[in-house]
Amino acid sequence: MKRAIYLITIIMLSLWFSIGTTTAQEVKISGELRPRYEMRHGYKTLIPDDIKAANFISQRTRLNAFYGNSNYKFFLSIQDVRVWGDVKQLNKNDVYGPSIHQAWGEAIISDKFSIKVGRQEIVYDDQRIFGSVGWAQQARSHDAALLKFKPATNHKIDVGLAYNAVGETLYKTDYDLNSYKTFQYVWYHGSFDKIGISFLALNNGLTYMDNADSSQKVAFSQTIGPRFTYKGGALSGNAAFYYQGGKDGNNNTLAAMYFSVAAGYKITDNFSVGAGVEYLSGTDSKEKAEGGDNKSFTPFYGTNHKFNGWMDYFYVGNHGGNVGLMDIFIPLKYKKDKFSVALIPHILSTAATISVHNGTEWKDYSNGLGTEVDLVFGYAVSKEVNLQAGYSQMFATETMQVLKGGNYENTNNWAWVMLTFKPVFFESK
């Protein structure tokens, strides 16, 4: 971490002495400290019998530096992620150590066109397909190039490109990291008074081994679809639809779909109620066993913790290529002054049929997976300090046990407390 502090110090001094050398510029040095306690007793999966809960405190620490003028922008974010006690008190080295979360530059070609390159967070719309995964202490960032167009004040177009390799080599080398090999996408957003319209077309390339010639190749899938938002007074809403085709990561034929519809109504200045449904298509267990087409939708690089219950039973490092999901949710939210509270029940079911073969025949299970209830409290201590606490419980069915393992009759719950500091050390415009 010392090298990270030295680097940020050098940047701070450089930016400090640069002030006054150009006519229009912005400099901001900020940080983040976020310790979080968690009690996990059935988090991500049903807890087995006679297993005790996990208890730990994780922490994210960030130092951020931003500089921008009329010609370019530059941003650097260095972070350290740790679990309290994962090294000795007199440690020489950390388990994870500091890393570059973001390091990008944006060349401003004109007031309508710029090029952004480097390691960066890619976030669009509700973060369902591209998101920062901010809940995870390490979060998500990409090595990518973005061509950014702004033909008018209410229209935006981004073209994104990424191509990954394991390192500098003299000849072709397999890419064996658990990530994409390459992607290309186009994203458009238009704002029209109370209505917002977005469109995403993603060509995603994943590596697979071709058994015919024992070589690594790239399978491409295409995710295409629009998203709509509405905000007018007390009423708000959104709807999205995506289709996935092409090939999956095993080079199997992919034909999947996604849709969501949600609405919210502000009953008073402090209290709002909402309702929504989200559907991610899946593949029947029988069809998957027989080698049929993949009908399971994958939300690739989204902030999946935000969706389908905060206990992360689905699409957070698991559930991909499975029986899909139907989520009916009813958020209830209250906010007054510095205090906020939200209660969100999720009624969960599979989109396809779960079946288990007992050696002679298939046994089908019901689609109902259970209900998760999420409760979160928030208190803004100040502009830069925020306290949050949450509790979630999964009321699972036997079908959930077949899908996830563990024991659905056990108490499966999760609790957490998080304190976030976001100081701004220096800012000049």
C-alpha positions in Angstrom: 0.0 0.0 0.0 3.0 2.3 0.5 3.7 2.4 -3.2 0.1 3.4 -3.8 0.3 6.2 -1.3 3.5 7.5 -2.9 2.0 7.4 -6.3 -1.1 9.3 -5.2 1.1 11.9 -3.4 3.1 12.5 -6.6 -0.1 12.9 -8.6 -1.5 15.3 -6.0 1.6 17.4 -6.1 1.7 17.4 -9.9 -1.9 18.5 -10.1 -1.4 21.1 -7.4 1.5 22.8 -9.3 -0.5 22.5 -12.6 -3.2 24.8 -11.3 -3.1 28.1 -13.1 -1.3 26.7 -16.2 -4.4 26.3 -18.2 -7.6 28.4 -18.4 -10.3 25.8 -17.8 -9.5 22.7 -15.6 -10.9 20.6 -12.9 -8.9 18.8 -10.2 -10.3 16.5 -7.5 -8.6 14.2 -5.0 -10.9 12.0 -3.1 -11.0 8.7 -1.1 -13.2 6.0 0.2 -13.0 3.8 3.3 -15.8 1.1 3.6 -15.6 -1.6 6.3 -18.6 -4.0 6.3 -19.5 -6.6 8.9 -21.4 -9.7 7.6 -23.1 -12.6 9.2 -23.7 -15.3 6.6 -26.1 -18.2 7.4 -27.4 -19.3 4.1 -26.0 -16.5 1.9 -25.8 -17.4 -1.8 -26.9 -21.0 -1.1 -28.9 -22.9 1.5 -26.9 -23.7 4.5 -26.4 -27.5 5.3 -27.3 -29.0 8.6 -25.0 -28.6 11.6 -23.0 -25.7 9.9 -22.4 -22.5 11.8 -22.7 -19.0 10.4 -19.7 -17.2 8.9 -18.8 -13.8 10.6 -16.2 -11.4 9.2 -15.4 -7.8 8.4 -14.2 -6.9 4.9 -12.9 -3.5 3.9 -12.4 -1.4 0.8 -10.0 1.5 0.7 -9.6 3.8 -2.3 -7.6 6.8 -3.3 -8.9 8.7 -6.4 -7.3 11.4 -8.5 -9.1 13.2 -11.4 -7.8 15.9 -13.7 -9.7 17.4 -16.6 -9.4 20.3 -19.0 -10.8 21.3 -22.4 -8.5 18.8 -24.2 -8.6 15.7 -22.0 -9.6 13.9 -18.8 -7.5 11.6 -16.6 -8.6 9.4 -13.7 -6.8 7.1 -11.4 -8.3 4.9 -8.7 -6.1 2.7 -6.5 -7.8 0.3 -4.1 -6.9 -2.1 -1.3 -9.4 -4.9 -0.4 -8.9 -6.9 2.7 -10.6 -8.9 5.5 -9.8 -7.8 9.0 -7.3 -10.3 10.4 -6.3 -11.9 7.1 -2.6 -10.9 7.9 -0.6 -10.8 11.0 -0.2 -7.5 13.0 3.5 -7.3 12.0 2.9 -8.3 8.3 5.3 -7.7 5.5 2.9 -8.4 2.7 -0.9 -8.2 2.3 -3.0 -11.1 1.1 -4.4 -9.1 -1.8 -2.4 -5.9 -1.8 -3.2 -2.7 -3.7 -4.5 -2.8 -7.2 -5.5 -0.5 -10.0 -9.3 -0.3 -10.1 -9.4 2.4 -12.7 -6.8 4.2 -14.8 -8.2 5.9 -17.9 -7.7 8.9 -20.1 -10.3 10.5 -22.3 -9.1 12.6 -25.3 -11.7 15.3 -26.2 -11.6 15.6 -29.9 -14.6 18.0 -30.1 -17.6 19.0 -28.1 -19.4 16.0 -29.7 -16.7 13.3 -29.8 -14.2 11.8 -27.4 -12.1 8.7 -27.0 -11.8 7.0 -23.6 -9.2 4.3 -23.1 -7.8 2.3 -20.2 -9.1 0.4 -17.2 -12.6 1.7 -16.4 -16.0 1.0 -15.0 -18.6 0.5 -17.7 -22.1 1.4 -16.5 -25.3 1.8 -18.5 -28.9 2.2 -17.6 -30.0 0.1 -14.6 -26.7 -1.8 -14.6 -28.4 -5.1 -15.7 -26.0 -5.9 -18.5 -23.1 -3.5 -17.8 -22.5 -2.4 -14.2 -19.9 -1.5 -11.6 -20.8 -4.2 -9.1 -20.2 -1.6 -6.4 -21.5 -3.8 -3.6 -18.5 -6.2 -4.0 -15.5 -4.7 -2.2 -13.3 -5.2 -5.3 -16.0 -4.0 -7.8 -15.8 -4.5 -11.5 -13.7 -2.7 -14.2 -12.7 -3.4 -17.8 -9.7 -2.8 -20.0 -11.5 -1.2 -22.9 -11.7 1.6 -25.4 -14.8 3.7 -25.8 -15.7 6.0 -28.7 -18.2 8.5 -27.2 -20.6 10.5 -29.4 -22.9 13.2 -28.3 -24.7 14.5 -31.5 -27.1 16.6 -29.4 -27.7 17.4 -25.7 -30.4 14.7 -25.4 -28.6 12.0 -27.4 -25.6 9.8 -26.5 -23.9 7.0 -28.4 -21.1 4.9 -27.1 -19.1 2.3 -29.1 -17.1 0.0 -26.8 -14.2 -2.4 -27.8 -12.1 -4.8 -25.7 -9.5 -7.5 -26.5 -7.9 -9.4 -23.7 -4.6 -11.4 -23.5 -2.7 -13.0 -20.6 0.4 -11.0 -21.4 3.0 -9.9 -24.0 3.9 -13.0 -26.0 5.9 -13.8 -29.2 3.2 -16.2 -30.6 -0.5 -17.0 -30.0 -1.2 -18.1 -26.5 -4.5 -19.4 -25.0 -6.5 -17.0 -22.9 -7.3 -19.0 -19.8 -8.6 -16.4 -17.4 -12.3 -16.6 -16.3 -13.3 -13.6 -18.4 -14.2 -12.6 -22.0 -11.7 -12.7 -24.7 -13.2 -9.8 -26.6 -16.4 -7.8 -26.9 -17.8 -5.0 -29.1 -21.0 -3.1 -28.3 -23.0 0.0 -29.3 -25.2 1.8 -26.7 -27.6 4.6 -27.4 -29.6 6.7 -25.0 -32.1 9.5 -25.8 -33.9 11.7 -23.3 -37.3 13.0 -24.3 -38.9 15.1 -21.6 -40.3 12.4 -19.2 -39.3 9.4 -21.3 -35.9 7.8 -21.7 -35.0 5.3 -24.4 -31.8 3.2 -24.5 -30.7 0.5 -26.9 -27.8 -2.0 -26.5 -26.2 -4.3 -29.0 -23.4 -6.4 -27.5 -21.2 -8.9 -29.4 -19.5 -11.0 -26.7 -16.6 -13.4 -27.3 -15.8 -16.3 -24.9 -13.1 -18.8 -25.4 -13.7 -22.6 -25.7 -11.6 -25.6 -26.7 -12.4 -27.1 -30.1 -12.0 -30.9 -29.7 -11.7 -31.3 -33.4 -8.2 -29.8 -33.5 -7.5 -29.3 -29.8 -7.2 -25.5 -30.2 -8.8 -22.6 -28.4 -11.4 -20.7 -30.3 -13.8 -17.9 -29.6 -17.6 -18.3 -29.6 -19.7 -15.1 -30.1 -23.1 -14.3 -28.7 -25.2 -11.3 -29.4 -27.4 -9.5 -26.9 -29.7 -6.9 -28.4 -32.6 -4.9 -27.0 -34.2 -1.7 -25.8 -35.0 -0.2 -22.4 -37.6 2.5 -21.6 -38.0 4.7 -18.6 -40.7 7.1 -17.5 -40.7 9.7 -14.7 -43.5 12.1 -14.3 -44.4 13.5 -10.9 -45.3 10.8 -8.4 -45.3 8.0 -11.0 -42.2 6.3 -12.5 -41.6 3.2 -14.4 -39.3 1.2 -16.6 -39.4 -1.7 -19.0 -36.7 -3.7 -20.9 -36.4 -6.5 -23.3 -33.2 -8.3 -24.5 -32.7 -11.2 -26.9 -29.5 -13.4 -26.8 -28.5 -15.5 -29.8 -25.4 -16.9 -31.4 -23.2 -19.3 -29.4 -22.5 -19.7 -25.7 -19.2 -20.3 -24.0 -19.2 -24.0 -24.9 -20.0 -23.2 -28.5 -23.6 -24.4 -28.2 -26.5 -22.7 -29.9 -27.9 -19.9 -27.8 -31.5 -18.7 -27.9 -32.5 -16.8 -24.8 -34.6 -13.8 -23.7 -35.1 -11.3 -20.9 -37.8 -8.9 -20.0 -38.7 -6.7 -17.0 -41.4 -4.3 -16.2 -41.6 -2.2 -13.0 -43.5 0.8 -11.7 -43.2 3.0 -8.6 -45.6 5.5 -7.0 -44.7 8.2 -4.5 -47.6 8.2 -2.1 -46.2 11.0 0.0 -43.0 13.0 -0.1 -41.4 10.4 2.2 -43.1 7.1 1.3 -43.2 5.2 -2.0 -44.5 1.8 -3.2 -43.6 -0.2 -6.3 -44.1 -3.5 -8.0 -42.3 -5.3 -10.8 -41.5 -8.5 -12.6 -38.3 -9.7 -14.1 -37.9 -12.8 -16.3 -34.7 -14.5 -17.4 -35.3 -17.5 -19.6 -33.8 -20.9 -18.7 -33.2 -24.4 -20.0 -35.1 -27.4 -18.8 -33.0 -29.9 -16.9 -34.0 -32.7 -19.3 -33.1 -30.6 -22.4 -29.8 -29.6 -20.9 -28.9 -33.2 -20.1 -29.8 -34.3 -23.7 -27.5 -31.6 -25.2 -30.3 -29.3 -26.5 -29.9 -25.6 -27.3 -29.0 -23.3 -24.5 -32.1 -21.2 -23.6 -30.6 -19.6 -20.5 -30.2 -15.8 -20.5 -27.0 -14.4 -19.0 -26.8 -10.8 -17.7 -23.0 -10.9 -18.4 -21.3 -7.9 -16.7 -24.2 -6.4 -14.7 -24.4 -5.4 -11.1 -26.4 -8.6 -10.3 -26.4 -8.0 -6.5 -28.9 -5.2 -7.2 -31.5 -7.7 -8.6 -33.4 -10.8 -7.5 -32.7 -10.4 -3.8 -29.6 -9.2 -2.0 -28.7 -12.7 -0.7 -27.2 -13.3 -4.2 -28.7 -16.7 -4.9 -28.8 -15.9 -8.6 -26.3 -14.7 -11.2 -23.6 -13.5 -8.7 -21.0 -16.1 -9.5 -23.6 -18.8 -9.8 -26.8 -19.9 -11.6 -25.5 -19.1 -15.1 -26.7 -21.5 -17.8 -29.3 -22.9 -15.5 -33.2 -23.0 -15.4 -33.6 -19.2 -15.5 -35.6 -17.1 -13.1 -38.9 -15.3 -12.6 -38.8 -12.6 -9.9 -41.9 -10.7 -8.7 -40.9 -7.9 -6.3 -42.7 -5.2 -4.3 -40.4 -2.5 -2.9 -41.6 -0.3 -0.1 -39.4 2.7 0.7 -39.5 5.5 3.3 -37.0 8.4 3.5 -37.1 11.4 5.8 -34.2 13.8 6.4 -31.1 11.7 7.1 -33.0 8.4 7.7 -34.1 5.8 5.1 -35.6 2.3 5.2 -36.6 -0.1 2.5 -38.5 -3.4 2.6 -38.4 -5.6 -0.6 -40.0 -9.0 -0.8 -39.1 -11.2 -3.8 -41.4 -14.1 -4.9 -39.0 -16.4 -6.9 -39.6 -19.2 -9.3 -37.8 -20.9 -12.1 -38.4 -20.0 -15.8 -37.8 -23.6 -16.9 -38.5 -27.0 -15.3 -36.1 -28.6 -12.8 -36.0 -32.4 -13.1 -33.8 -35.0 -11.4 -33.1 -38.4 -12.9 -33.2 -41.2 -10.3 -31.6 -43.8 -12.6 -34.7 -45.0 -14.3 -36.9 -41.9 -14.8 -37.1 -38.2 -14.5 -38.9 -36.5 -11.5 -40.1 -33.0 -12.1 -40.3 -30.4 -9.4 -42.5 -27.4 -9.0 -41.3 -24.0 -10.3 -41.6 -22.2 -7.0 -38.3 -21.4 -5.3 -39.5 -19.5 -2.4 -39.6 -15.9 -1.1 -36.7 -13.7 0.0 -37.4 -10.6 2.2 -34.8 -7.8 2.2 -34.7 -5.1 4.8 -32.2 -2.2 4.8 -31.8 0.9 7.0 -29.7 3.9 6.1 -28.5 7.0 8.0 -26.6 9.9 6.5 -24.2 11.0 9.3 -23.0 13.7 7.0 -22.4 14.4 3.3 -19.3 12.2 3.3 -20.3 9.6 5.9 -23.1 7.1 5.6 -24.2 4.2 7.8 -26.3 1.2 6.5 -27.5 -2.0 8.0 -29.5 -4.8 6.5 -31.2 -8.1 7.2 -32.4 -10.7 4.6 -34.1 -14.0 5.0 -34.8 -16.7 2.4 -38.0 -18.8 2.8 -37.0 -21.6 0.5 -38.9 -24.5 -1.0 -37.8 -28.1 -1.8 -37.2 -27.0 -5.4 -34.6 -24.5 -4.1 -32.9 -27.3 -2.3 -32.7 -29.4 -5.4 -31.3 -26.4 -7.3 -28.8 -25.2 -4.7 -28.2 -28.0 -2.2 -28.2 -27.4 1.6 -31.5 -27.6 3.5 -34.5 -25.5 2.7 -36.0 -26.2 6.2 -33.1 -24.5 8.0 -33.1 -20.8 8.8 -31.3 -19.2 5.9 -30.5 -15.5 6.7 -27.9 -12.8 6.2 -27.2 -9.6 8.1 -24.7 -6.8 7.6 -23.6 -3.4 8.8 -21.6 -1.0 6.7 -20.0 2.4 7.3 -18.8 4.4 4.3 -16.5 7.4 4.3 -16.0 9.4 1.1 -13.8 12.4 1.9 -12.9 15.0 -0.7 -9.3 16.0 0.1 -9.0 18.7 -2.6 -11.2 20.1 -5.3 -10.7 22.9 -7.7 -12.7 24.0 -10.7 
